[in-house]
């Protein structure tokens, strides 16, 4: 929430909770009671309560009363306690990223394609011929069905 002092944060929370109910005739006494109740909640609970995506206003078709607000906060506290308990029981593991050993050979999909053009290594150089996986797939399929010349035409259309 944007407000810097406590009263402003509580008033802002009340405003956010009840803005979605323009048809409701909310009295000043009612809003003062809600403000007094909200003064007992922490700032993080106020933020959760007034959140326009997941707060108490999203749970009710009618303006939430004091009972609805306290029930929402009780449920929130239970969820947070359960989360803390699960973190206590199952603390996050310390993980480290292990560097993989270098590959002995470069990754070469379609080994029959590489075998067929072993004597023409420039033809299968991805930087020189702007090859992507789809082109290699098509060339491999052409090699298997129509022969080496058809695969060469796909790999290097300039020839």
PEKARA-V946193 format. One record per helix or strand of 3 or more residues. SS is the DSSP state (~ for helix, > for strand). FROM is the first residue (numbers start at 1). TO is the last residue. If there is no record, write none. Layout:
SS&FROM&TO ; SS&FROM&TO
//
This chain:
~&6&18 ; ~&28&38 ; ~&43&50 ; ~&56&58 ; ~&66&89 ; ~&111&116 ; ~&121&124 ; ~&126&129 ; ~&133&145 ; ~&148&155
//
